[in-house]
């Protein structure tokens, strides 16, 4: 019996695979093609596609525990619901699903609403699952580091309310802990929802100030123009995706992504250590980037 990781090639999924392997778990990583992923020693690969039910049945055969992470896709809801239905069909009763914070509040944002639909399936069928609801990933800002350093502006239009930004490594560590807790339990465990957040709220001006400190020069917040944000994204991403992320930024500006009372303490108790801060993440990024 093994733990199957769906989404094994992405930022979070690859860290989950590594973390499980480090803990000595029997891990299988779902990949679309052979040779597309360098897997840690002892980790098996299963070739399948979330849109191909027959391949998913083959990949899930003999699986005890499932990690489901679905990347942003136009048919994300169908992919996720099919994966969970196949898991249910095959009797998999240990599941960890990666959703998103405020999935129930961002009702006009397609990929948030989609993840909430998946949450509703888990809840209505009382599937034995942990739903993880991470906030804004600190690693989102890796892609804008050249803009910050080259133009002196923080360009993500996250507004003034702010996000409890969380390091992807902390998300993965929480996921690994939950997968192992469920996998090692003698019987399926009750359903659980966990907000996965960072230890502080970061808004646009605060993010700029953190980069200013790390770089030793003034960095300014570029402002709340989501139309310009969409136009910039659409140069390199499908239009539907750029619009989806524009809608997400509008919601972040309106209500933020704030942690519930006690969420940080719960995570730190589960991990047995403090959560990583945005300042530490930025300092690490700056130190790892060669000077121009």
Backbone bond lengths (Angstrom), bond angles and torsions (degrees), N, CA, C in turn:
res aa  C-N    CA-C-N  psi(-1)  N-CA   C-N-CA  omega(-1)  CA-C   N-CA-C  phi
1 X - - - 1.462 - - 1.526 108.93 -
2 X 1.332 117.27 144.65 1.453 119.68 -174.61 1.516 111.40 -139.92
3 X 1.338 114.36 172.30 1.455 122.39 172.48 1.528 106.90 -101.32
4 X 1.323 116.97 121.77 1.458 121.48 178.18 1.522 108.98 -97.71
5 X 1.328 115.98 127.11 1.464 121.78 179.30 1.520 108.60 -105.71
6 X 1.329 116.65 111.59 1.464 122.30 174.39 1.522 107.62 -95.98
7 X 1.333 115.41 126.46 1.462 120.91 -171.97 1.515 110.76 97.31
8 X 1.335 115.45 27.50 1.471 121.25 -170.85 1.518 114.51 -72.09
9 X 1.337 118.12 -13.21 1.459 119.98 -175.85 1.526 113.27 -94.89
10 X 1.324 117.76 -7.64 1.461 120.70 -175.26 1.519 113.49 -89.38
11 X 1.323 115.43 -175.30 1.467 121.71 -177.46 1.519 111.52 -58.37
12 X 1.325 117.60 -50.98 1.460 121.29 -178.68 1.521 110.78 -76.44
13 X 1.329 116.78 -48.49 1.458 120.67 -174.83 1.512 113.66 -59.09
14 X 1.329 116.97 -41.09 1.470 119.29 179.78 1.522 110.91 -65.16
15 X 1.339 116.77 -35.90 1.468 120.11 176.97 1.524 111.16 -69.37
16 X 1.326 116.75 -35.83 1.467 120.54 177.35 1.530 109.87 -64.21
17 X 1.324 116.65 -45.08 1.467 120.36 177.87 1.524 110.36 -58.29
18 X 1.324 116.99 -46.99 1.463 120.80 -179.95 1.522 111.29 -62.18
19 X 1.336 116.29 -43.33 1.461 119.97 -178.57 1.511 112.63 -64.65
20 X 1.329 116.70 -41.90 1.467 120.39 178.09 1.524 111.03 -65.57
21 X 1.336 116.14 -42.16 1.460 119.65 179.04 1.519 110.81 -62.04
22 X 1.329 115.98 -40.07 1.474 120.57 179.25 1.519 111.41 -62.54
23 X 1.329 116.28 -30.58 1.464 121.49 179.46 1.529 112.22 -85.62
24 X 1.325 116.65 2.13 1.458 120.27 176.98 1.515 114.62 79.98
25 X 1.335 117.62 17.47 1.461 120.62 -179.72 1.526 110.66 -75.60
26 X 1.314 115.70 157.20 1.460 122.88 174.06 1.521 107.12 -84.99
27 X 1.339 117.40 103.13 1.458 122.42 -168.74 1.528 111.03 -116.18
28 X 1.328 114.70 137.22 1.459 121.77 171.10 1.521 108.00 -122.73
29 X 1.329 116.38 130.17 1.459 121.75 -179.51 1.521 109.58 -104.29
30 X 1.322 116.79 127.42 1.455 121.18 178.22 1.525 109.48 -79.07
31 X 1.324 116.71 126.50 1.462 122.50 177.46 1.523 108.82 -131.31
32 X 1.318 116.28 154.65 1.467 119.44 -179.35 1.516 111.87 -82.93
33 X 1.334 116.31 -31.12 1.457 120.50 -179.86 1.519 109.13 -139.37
34 X 1.308 117.15 148.65 1.461 120.16 175.29 1.525 109.30 -66.65
35 X 1.325 114.78 145.81 1.454 120.06 177.50 1.506 115.27 79.30
36 X 1.346 118.06 6.91 1.470 120.41 -178.10 1.523 112.63 -91.49
37 X 1.313 117.01 -7.31 1.457 119.75 -176.08 1.515 110.00 -143.73
38 X 1.325 115.50 131.09 1.463 120.03 174.43 1.524 107.63 -85.58
39 X 1.327 116.14 110.71 1.456 120.91 -173.64 1.520 111.50 -94.73
40 X 1.338 117.69 147.29 1.466 120.34 175.51 1.530 110.60 -60.95
41 X 1.310 115.30 158.28 1.459 120.49 179.64 1.522 110.35 -56.11
42 X 1.326 115.39 133.63 1.459 120.61 177.48 1.509 115.18 89.11
43 X 1.348 117.96 -10.57 1.462 121.62 -179.43 1.526 109.42 -89.92
44 X 1.319 116.01 130.48 1.463 121.35 178.94 1.524 109.70 -91.91
45 X 1.320 115.54 155.96 1.457 121.06 174.31 1.513 110.60 -111.00
46 X 1.333 116.90 140.89 1.457 122.24 174.47 1.517 107.77 -122.26
47 X 1.318 117.04 123.26 1.463 121.20 -177.94 1.529 108.87 -87.57
48 X 1.314 115.98 120.14 1.464 121.17 -179.94 1.517 108.66 -162.66
49 X 1.328 115.03 167.14 1.457 122.03 178.61 1.520 107.79 -133.40
50 X 1.322 116.75 134.39 1.459 120.77 -177.99 1.526 113.08 -61.83
51 X 1.322 117.70 -18.97 1.461 120.60 177.89 1.526 112.31 -89.11
52 X 1.330 117.53 -5.61 1.464 123.32 -177.52 1.527 108.39 -112.82
53 X 1.339 116.50 98.61 1.459 121.09 -173.73 1.521 111.46 -62.01
54 X 1.324 117.99 -39.90 1.466 120.29 -179.51 1.521 111.09 -60.64
55 X 1.326 117.05 -42.28 1.466 120.00 179.29 1.519 111.05 -67.76
56 X 1.341 117.24 -33.62 1.458 120.23 178.10 1.527 111.05 -68.94
57 X 1.321 117.03 -36.54 1.469 119.63 175.93 1.532 110.40 -61.94
58 X 1.317 115.90 -42.51 1.474 119.16 179.07 1.525 110.58 -64.52
59 X 1.327 116.88 -43.00 1.464 120.55 -177.74 1.521 111.87 -65.89
60 X 1.332 117.69 -33.45 1.463 121.42 -176.34 1.530 113.31 -89.06
61 X 1.312 117.03 -6.47 1.468 119.45 179.99 1.530 109.67 -61.06
62 X 1.324 117.11 127.03 1.457 121.46 179.22 1.514 114.97 79.33
63 X 1.332 117.43 3.96 1.468 121.28 -179.73 1.528 109.43 -81.23
64 X 1.335 115.72 138.24 1.468 121.65 178.46 1.524 111.20 -97.58
65 X 1.342 115.71 -39.52 1.465 121.07 -172.04 1.524 108.59 -134.24
66 X 1.344 116.30 140.61 1.463 121.55 -174.37 1.516 111.41 -124.06
67 X 1.333 115.72 133.29 1.459 121.96 168.32 1.518 107.51 -109.81
68 X 1.331 116.99 121.14 1.456 121.73 -177.51 1.517 110.44 -115.00
69 X 1.303 114.99 112.64 1.458 123.26 173.62 1.514 106.34 -126.17
70 X 1.313 116.65 120.54 1.457 120.14 -179.64 1.514 109.16 -111.64
71 X 1.334 116.12 122.75 1.456 120.73 179.21 1.524 110.39 -67.92
72 X 1.316 115.93 159.92 1.462 121.94 177.97 1.527 109.43 -58.60
73 X 1.327 115.97 118.17 1.463 121.76 -178.38 1.516 108.63 -148.95
74 X 1.327 116.04 154.94 1.462 119.75 -179.03 1.524 111.77 -64.22
75 X 1.342 116.81 -30.40 1.470 120.76 179.87 1.525 111.62 -110.93
76 X 1.319 115.77 35.23 1.471 121.29 -176.59 1.527 112.52 -58.11
77 X 1.327 117.85 -41.80 1.462 120.42 -177.97 1.522 110.57 -61.52
78 X 1.327 116.71 -48.14 1.463 120.28 179.46 1.522 111.12 -59.34
79 X 1.313 116.82 -45.51 1.465 120.47 -179.78 1.524 111.60 -59.20
80 X 1.325 116.34 -46.86 1.463 120.39 -176.80 1.525 112.07 -68.05
81 X 1.337 116.57 -45.20 1.458 119.57 -179.39 1.524 111.09 -64.15
82 X 1.327 116.94 -38.93 1.459 119.63 177.14 1.519 110.98 -63.81
83 X 1.326 117.03 -43.23 1.460 120.15 -179.85 1.521 110.99 -60.58
84 X 1.336 116.90 -44.13 1.457 119.77 -179.90 1.525 112.12 -68.54
85 X 1.322 116.90 -35.43 1.458 119.64 177.73 1.524 111.57 -67.37
86 X 1.325 117.02 -40.05 1.464 119.91 176.18 1.529 110.01 -63.94
87 X 1.331 116.74 -41.80 1.472 120.18 177.83 1.529 110.45 -60.32
88 X 1.325 116.43 -43.59 1.466 120.45 179.42 1.529 110.67 -64.38
89 X 1.328 115.65 -41.89 1.465 122.05 178.66 1.531 111.40 -58.56
90 X 1.343 115.71 -36.81 1.462 120.72 -177.27 1.527 113.12 -91.79
91 X 1.335 116.51 3.80 1.458 120.01 174.53 1.512 115.35 80.23
92 X 1.333 117.46 21.41 1.472 120.20 177.44 1.525 108.47 -76.46
93 X 1.318 116.65 120.81 1.460 121.48 -173.55 1.532 113.04 -122.00
94 X 1.294 115.34 23.47 1.469 120.91 176.10 1.525 106.44 -138.27
95 X 1.329 116.27 107.07 1.465 121.96 -170.35 1.523 109.93 -134.36
96 X 1.335 115.82 139.64 1.464 122.18 167.88 1.524 106.83 -125.20
97 X 1.337 116.14 122.74 1.465 122.02 -177.76 1.523 109.67 -114.74
98 X 1.332 116.13 129.58 1.462 120.89 178.72 1.519 109.11 -92.16
99 X 1.323 116.27 107.43 1.458 123.03 178.09 1.524 108.38 -100.69
100 X 1.319 117.81 -137.35 1.454 122.12 179.82 1.521 108.27 -156.29
101 X 1.326 116.62 147.73 1.461 120.94 178.28 1.531 109.56 -62.57
102 X 1.329 115.96 146.14 1.471 122.49 179.12 1.525 112.95 63.29
103 X 1.325 116.96 25.18 1.471 119.19 179.30 1.521 111.22 -57.08
104 X 1.322 116.61 -31.72 1.462 121.20 -178.39 1.521 113.28 -84.73
105 X 1.327 117.59 -11.35 1.466 121.21 -176.63 1.524 113.02 -103.80
106 X 1.329 117.35 -28.99 1.470 120.98 -179.12 1.537 108.12 -87.49
107 X 1.336 116.43 63.09 1.459 120.71 -169.79 1.527 113.87 -70.22
108 X 1.324 117.57 -16.46 1.461 120.83 179.85 1.517 112.64 -100.11
109 X 1.322 117.95 3.97 1.465 121.94 -179.14 1.529 108.09 -101.95
110 X 1.327 118.44 112.67 1.464 120.09 -170.49 1.518 115.71 -51.34
111 X 1.331 118.81 -48.59 1.466 116.65 -174.25 1.527 112.24 -76.00
112 X 1.328 118.48 -22.53 1.465 120.48 172.52 1.528 109.78 -72.15
113 X 1.338 115.88 -47.45 1.455 119.90 179.31 1.525 111.00 -61.29
114 X 1.334 116.28 -35.21 1.459 120.23 177.65 1.514 112.18 -64.33
115 X 1.312 115.93 -44.21 1.468 119.06 179.58 1.534 110.72 -66.89
116 X 1.314 116.74 -33.74 1.466 118.75 176.97 1.524 110.96 -66.97
117 X 1.315 117.40 -34.51 1.466 120.99 174.91 1.530 110.18 -60.50
118 X 1.325 116.02 -42.26 1.470 120.08 178.18 1.533 109.96 -65.32
119 X 1.320 116.88 -41.53 1.466 120.30 176.06 1.525 110.84 -58.08
120 X 1.328 116.40 -41.59 1.462 120.27 -179.15 1.528 111.11 -64.80
121 X 1.325 117.12 -35.93 1.464 119.53 175.58 1.520 110.52 -63.25
122 X 1.326 115.95 -46.32 1.463 120.45 179.86 1.524 110.63 -59.09
123 X 1.324 116.12 -43.53 1.466 120.49 -177.87 1.532 112.19 -71.95
124 X 1.327 117.07 -44.31 1.469 119.59 -175.42 1.525 111.88 -68.07
125 X 1.335 116.78 -31.48 1.464 120.68 178.22 1.523 112.00 -94.57
126 X 1.341 115.54 0.19 1.465 122.36 -179.71 1.529 111.11 50.86
127 X 1.338 115.31 48.33 1.457 119.05 177.41 1.527 109.32 -69.70
128 X 1.323 117.99 140.85 1.470 121.23 179.74 1.532 110.16 -74.81
129 X 1.318 115.00 86.48 1.467 120.37 -170.87 1.515 111.40 -139.41
130 X 1.328 114.61 154.42 1.460 122.10 166.09 1.519 107.47 -103.31
131 X 1.329 116.25 125.86 1.463 121.70 174.20 1.525 107.18 -98.85
132 X 1.323 115.98 117.86 1.467 121.26 176.91 1.523 108.41 -98.44
133 X 1.342 115.82 130.03 1.460 120.91 -177.24 1.535 110.11 -119.31
134 X 1.335 117.42 82.44 1.469 119.09 -178.56 1.526 112.75 -76.09
135 X 1.325 114.82 150.58 1.461 122.03 172.02 1.527 108.76 -86.07
136 X 1.305 115.47 -172.09 1.473 124.60 179.25 1.533 109.99 -48.51
137 X 1.333 116.60 126.20 1.466 120.76 178.49 1.528 110.05 -74.05
138 X 1.325 117.25 132.16 1.465 119.24 171.50 1.526 111.05 -57.21
139 X 1.328 116.47 -35.53 1.463 120.58 -177.55 1.522 112.93 -65.66
140 X 1.342 118.49 -13.10 1.469 119.79 171.83 1.523 110.82 -56.75
141 X 1.322 115.86 -29.53 1.460 120.34 -173.89 1.525 113.61 -84.72
142 X 1.330 117.39 -2.28 1.466 119.63 173.76 1.528 109.45 -61.12
143 X 1.331 116.13 -41.88 1.464 120.25 -175.60 1.524 113.12 -68.15
144 X 1.327 117.44 -23.14 1.467 118.46 -178.66 1.527 111.97 -100.56
145 X 1.327 117.56 2.39 1.466 120.04 178.77 1.528 112.70 -56.74
146 X 1.353 119.58 -42.54 1.471 118.12 177.75 1.520 113.38 -60.64
147 X 1.329 117.24 -33.33 1.466 120.83 178.14 1.528 109.88 -69.67
148 X 1.326 115.55 -43.64 1.467 119.77 178.51 1.525 110.45 -58.34
149 X 1.330 115.35 -49.02 1.465 119.52 -175.22 1.529 112.34 -75.81
150 X 1.330 116.74 -33.76 1.456 119.62 -175.66 1.517 114.52 -83.88
151 X 1.356 116.48 -30.77 1.467 119.92 -174.25 1.529 113.44 -119.47
152 X 1.331 117.12 -5.43 1.459 120.00 176.18 1.505 114.66 73.07
153 X 1.349 117.22 24.65 1.455 120.55 178.94 1.527 110.21 -132.61
154 X 1.336 115.95 147.65 1.462 121.70 170.24 1.517 105.88 -95.32
155 X 1.351 118.64 111.69 1.463 120.07 -166.91 1.526 116.10 -92.47
156 X 1.336 119.22 -7.97 1.460 119.91 -178.87 1.535 109.59 -71.58
157 X 1.324 119.54 120.42 1.477 121.11 -174.77 1.530 112.09 -82.62
158 X 1.336 116.62 65.03 1.464 120.38 -174.06 1.529 113.05 -88.25
159 X 1.331 117.62 -2.94 1.451 120.44 171.21 1.512 115.48 75.57
160 X 1.333 114.82 -163.19 1.461 121.74 -171.87 1.519 114.15 -101.48
161 X 1.340 118.11 -19.99 1.469 119.73 -177.88 1.519 110.15 -69.95
162 X 1.329 116.35 -48.66 1.456 120.71 171.87 1.516 115.29 101.53
163 X 1.323 114.15 168.08 1.464 123.62 -178.85 1.526 109.40 -129.55
164 X 1.325 115.05 143.62 1.463 120.44 172.86 1.527 107.22 -81.91
165 X 1.326 115.89 68.86 1.465 122.06 -173.22 1.527 110.99 -54.22
166 X 1.340 115.39 139.39 1.458 120.73 -176.30 1.526 109.83 -128.35
167 X 1.319 115.73 141.09 1.461 121.97 178.27 1.525 109.37 -73.54
168 X 1.324 117.27 135.06 1.467 121.50 179.93 1.522 111.83 -56.97
169 X 1.330 117.08 -30.81 1.466 119.98 179.28 1.527 111.26 -67.81
170 X 1.322 116.87 -32.94 1.465 119.67 175.66 1.527 110.90 -71.24
171 X 1.331 116.78 -39.16 1.466 119.55 176.36 1.530 109.63 -59.10
172 X 1.317 116.08 -47.39 1.468 120.21 -178.68 1.519 111.38 -63.10
173 X 1.318 116.93 -40.31 1.466 119.61 -179.85 1.529 111.46 -64.75
174 X 1.324 117.01 -38.57 1.469 120.56 176.32 1.522 109.66 -64.86
175 X 1.335 116.44 -42.95 1.465 120.36 179.40 1.519 111.14 -62.12
176 X 1.319 117.27 -43.96 1.470 121.04 178.91 1.524 110.50 -61.03
177 X 1.326 116.35 -45.22 1.467 119.99 -179.87 1.527 111.06 -60.79
178 X 1.331 117.30 -41.58 1.465 120.70 179.90 1.524 111.99 -69.77
179 X 1.324 116.75 -40.15 1.469 120.13 177.68 1.519 110.95 -61.49
180 X 1.312 116.58 -44.66 1.465 119.74 -179.52 1.522 111.36 -69.50
181 X 1.330 116.69 -37.05 1.472 119.52 178.36 1.521 110.39 -61.74
182 X 1.319 116.33 -44.87 1.461 119.77 179.41 1.528 111.61 -71.07
183 X 1.329 116.15 -42.67 1.466 119.63 -176.50 1.522 111.87 -63.80
184 X 1.330 116.81 -35.93 1.468 120.96 -175.21 1.525 113.43 -88.90
185 X 1.327 116.56 -8.27 1.468 119.24 179.47 1.530 109.84 -70.92
186 X 1.329 117.66 142.46 1.468 120.25 -178.80 1.528 113.65 -68.03
187 X 1.334 117.40 -19.30 1.463 122.02 179.24 1.527 108.38 -144.19
188 X 1.325 117.25 159.31 1.469 119.57 177.50 1.520 111.85 -55.01
189 X 1.332 115.74 138.97 1.461 121.52 -177.07 1.528 111.03 -95.66
190 X 1.332 117.43 157.69 1.465 120.38 179.67 1.534 111.76 -61.59
191 X 1.319 114.70 156.26 1.460 121.11 177.91 1.525 110.41 -64.08
192 X 1.346 115.53 145.49 1.467 121.50 -176.51 1.523 108.81 -146.16
193 X 1.335 116.57 140.97 1.464 121.89 172.93 1.523 108.33 -119.21
194 X 1.336 115.85 130.26 1.462 121.74 -179.75 1.520 109.97 -126.03
195 X 1.323 117.60 126.89 1.461 120.65 167.47 1.522 108.14 -77.04
196 X 1.325 116.24 131.81 1.464 120.95 -179.82 1.527 107.06 -113.78
197 X 1.317 115.62 105.46 1.465 122.17 -169.33 1.525 109.78 -132.18
198 X 1.325 114.29 169.62 1.450 120.46 172.91 1.517 110.95 -93.61
199 X 1.350 116.47 175.55 1.463 120.00 -171.86 1.522 115.37 -82.07
200 X 1.351 118.22 -3.50 1.460 119.82 -178.04 1.525 109.83 -150.12
201 X 1.319 115.43 160.39 1.466 121.43 178.74 1.528 108.51 -93.20
202 X 1.342 115.04 128.46 1.459 121.57 179.46 1.522 108.86 -117.61
203 X 1.336 116.93 121.31 1.459 120.58 173.74 1.534 109.43 -107.21
204 X 1.329 116.95 -176.52 1.460 119.75 -176.47 1.523 113.81 -58.11
205 X 1.337 118.57 -55.28 1.462 118.96 179.31 1.527 113.25 -60.96
206 X 1.325 117.88 -36.59 1.465 120.58 179.17 1.527 111.00 -67.23
207 X 1.331 117.07 -39.90 1.461 120.01 177.40 1.525 110.37 -61.14
208 X 1.329 116.54 -43.26 1.466 120.18 178.13 1.525 111.01 -61.35
209 X 1.331 116.52 -38.91 1.467 120.30 179.65 1.526 111.43 -66.22
210 X 1.323 116.99 -37.10 1.470 120.51 178.21 1.526 110.19 -64.53
211 X 1.328 116.57 -44.57 1.466 119.53 177.40 1.527 111.02 -65.13
212 X 1.322 117.28 -36.85 1.472 120.48 177.21 1.528 110.83 -58.64
213 X 1.326 115.50 -45.72 1.472 119.85 -179.54 1.519 111.14 -63.01
214 X 1.331 116.38 -43.03 1.463 120.20 -176.43 1.526 112.02 -69.86
215 X 1.333 116.26 -34.84 1.466 120.05 -176.45 1.529 112.98 -92.62
216 X 1.324 116.43 -14.52 1.457 119.30 179.60 1.514 113.96 73.61
217 X 1.326 116.88 25.22 1.469 121.62 176.41 1.527 108.89 -154.74
218 X 1.314 116.21 165.05 1.453 120.15 -174.11 1.524 112.22 -71.96
219 X 1.322 115.03 128.00 1.457 122.97 171.64 1.527 106.85 -119.56
220 X 1.314 117.14 133.68 1.458 121.52 -175.52 1.532 110.47 -111.47
221 X 1.306 116.02 148.16 1.464 121.41 174.14 1.519 108.59 -74.80
222 X 1.343 117.10 129.92 1.466 121.11 -173.47 1.522 113.37 -77.62
223 X 1.332 118.01 -13.58 1.455 119.90 177.11 1.513 113.63 108.12
224 X 1.336 115.36 -173.57 1.465 122.52 -166.85 1.529 114.09 -106.71
225 X 1.305 118.20 23.59 1.465 121.15 -175.30 1.527 110.96 -77.41
226 X 1.337 116.70 95.61 1.466 120.03 -178.20 1.528 111.99 -77.00
227 X 1.324 117.84 -23.10 1.458 120.14 176.86 1.529 110.28 -65.66
228 X 1.323 116.53 -44.56 1.466 120.46 177.10 1.531 110.45 -65.58
229 X 1.328 116.80 -36.62 1.467 121.76 177.13 1.526 110.24 -59.91
230 X 1.334 117.14 -46.55 1.458 121.09 179.01 1.527 111.22 -62.37
231 X 1.317 116.07 -44.71 1.465 120.02 -178.46 1.527 111.30 -61.80
232 X 1.322 116.52 -39.61 1.466 120.41 178.66 1.526 110.56 -65.44
233 X 1.329 117.11 -45.71 1.462 120.56 179.69 1.524 111.85 -62.43
234 X 1.331 116.68 -38.21 1.462 121.18 -175.11 1.520 112.76 -66.30
235 X 1.324 117.27 -12.44 1.463 119.60 176.80 1.530 111.77 -70.65
236 X 1.344 116.21 -24.98 1.462 119.62 -176.28 1.520 114.19 -130.02
237 X 1.331 117.76 2.72 1.459 121.64 -177.76 1.525 108.97 -135.21
238 X 1.347 117.66 158.31 1.464 119.73 176.34 1.526 111.31 -58.21
239 X 1.323 115.54 148.65 1.455 119.91 -178.23 1.510 113.14 -57.93
240 X 1.343 117.89 -39.87 1.469 120.31 -178.95 1.523 111.07 -62.55
241 X 1.357 116.23 -36.50 1.462 120.19 -179.56 1.528 111.01 -70.72
242 X 1.329 116.15 -43.55 1.463 120.08 178.64 1.527 111.09 -60.09
243 X 1.339 116.21 -40.24 1.470 119.92 179.62 1.525 111.02 -69.77
244 X 1.316 117.19 -41.21 1.462 122.01 176.53 1.526 110.24 -55.63
245 X 1.324 117.07 -47.22 1.464 121.17 -177.58 1.530 111.40 -71.78
246 X 1.327 116.58 -29.93 1.470 119.23 172.99 1.530 109.97 -62.61
247 X 1.341 116.68 -46.09 1.460 120.51 178.43 1.522 111.05 -60.81
248 X 1.338 116.63 -38.44 1.464 120.47 177.31 1.529 110.52 -61.35
249 X 1.334 116.68 -45.16 1.459 119.33 -179.71 1.526 111.68 -63.64
250 X 1.316 116.94 -36.13 1.462 119.55 177.12 1.523 111.00 -61.50
251 X 1.331 116.50 -42.37 1.462 120.59 178.40 1.524 111.49 -67.38
252 X 1.329 116.58 -38.95 1.465 119.36 177.22 1.528 109.84 -60.42
253 X 1.333 116.43 -41.20 1.465 119.43 178.06 1.525 111.22 -64.05
254 X 1.320 117.06 -35.16 1.465 120.72 -175.34 1.527 113.05 -78.88
255 X 1.332 116.98 -48.02 1.472 119.34 -173.94 1.522 114.02 -126.33
256 X 1.346 116.97 -5.03 1.461 119.95 177.80 1.517 112.90 69.76
257 X 1.320 114.21 -167.85 1.461 122.77 173.76 1.530 106.84 -137.05
258 X 1.314 115.06 83.56 1.453 121.93 -171.56 1.518 110.92 -104.06
259 X 1.313 115.69 143.04 1.460 121.19 -177.82 1.522 110.92 -76.77
260 X 1.310 115.59 144.75 1.456 120.51 172.33 1.520 110.12 -69.80
261 X 1.317 117.17 157.34 1.461 120.95 178.09 1.531 110.13 -56.31
262 X 1.322 115.82 130.97 1.455 120.55 175.72 1.515 115.45 87.03
263 X 1.343 117.69 -6.83 1.473 120.01 -176.38 1.520 111.93 -63.55
264 X 1.323 116.81 -43.49 1.468 120.08 -179.20 1.530 110.58 -63.39
265 X 1.315 116.63 -45.09 1.464 120.53 -179.31 1.532 111.10 -62.80
266 X 1.330 116.63 -39.41 1.468 120.49 178.42 1.515 111.09 -61.35
267 X 1.328 116.81 -45.10 1.459 120.31 -179.44 1.526 111.41 -65.84
268 X 1.319 116.34 -43.89 1.464 119.08 -178.18 1.524 111.39 -66.21
269 X 1.314 117.17 -33.16 1.469 119.76 174.92 1.521 110.93 -66.33
270 X 1.321 116.78 -40.77 1.458 120.32 179.96 1.519 111.67 -68.19
271 X 1.318 117.18 -37.47 1.461 121.08 -178.39 1.525 112.66 -84.74
272 X 1.319 116.54 -22.38 1.462 120.00 -177.92 1.516 113.15 72.42
273 X 1.323 116.77 25.81 1.477 121.56 179.93 1.521 108.97 -163.30
274 X 1.347 117.26 165.37 1.469 119.61 176.33 1.529 111.26 -70.13
275 X 1.311 116.19 153.61 1.448 121.90 172.90 1.527 110.14 -76.38
276 X 1.302 116.60 151.25 1.465 121.37 -179.49 1.533 110.07 -71.96
277 X 1.319 116.80 144.16 1.459 122.13 -180.00 1.523 110.85 -95.83
278 X 1.336 115.23 159.65 1.464 119.83 177.41 1.524 110.37 -65.60
279 X 1.323 117.61 -37.96 1.465 120.60 179.14 1.528 110.80 -61.03
280 X 1.326 117.09 -41.33 1.465 120.37 178.82 1.525 110.67 -66.18
281 X 1.337 116.71 -40.32 1.463 120.90 178.15 1.524 110.88 -61.37
282 X 1.338 117.05 -48.45 1.465 121.27 -178.39 1.528 110.30 -63.60
283 X 1.326 117.30 -43.90 1.458 120.57 179.19 1.523 110.90 -59.87
284 X 1.318 116.26 -39.47 1.465 121.02 177.98 1.518 110.98 -64.66
285 X 1.330 116.65 -42.95 1.465 120.34 178.85 1.528 111.70 -62.92
286 X 1.321 116.29 -43.85 1.459 120.57 -178.77 1.531 110.48 -65.23
287 X 1.324 116.46 -42.64 1.460 120.13 179.69 1.528 112.61 -65.17
288 X 1.330 116.47 -29.40 1.463 120.63 -177.47 1.529 113.08 -85.65
289 X 1.339 116.79 -8.50 1.460 120.40 -177.23 1.524 110.07 -98.67
290 X 1.338 117.69 122.88 1.475 120.03 179.64 1.515 111.19 -59.79
291 X 1.310 116.08 142.06 1.463 121.12 177.28 1.520 109.97 -65.16
292 X 1.330 115.42 142.59 1.473 120.11 -179.37 1.526 110.87 -68.77
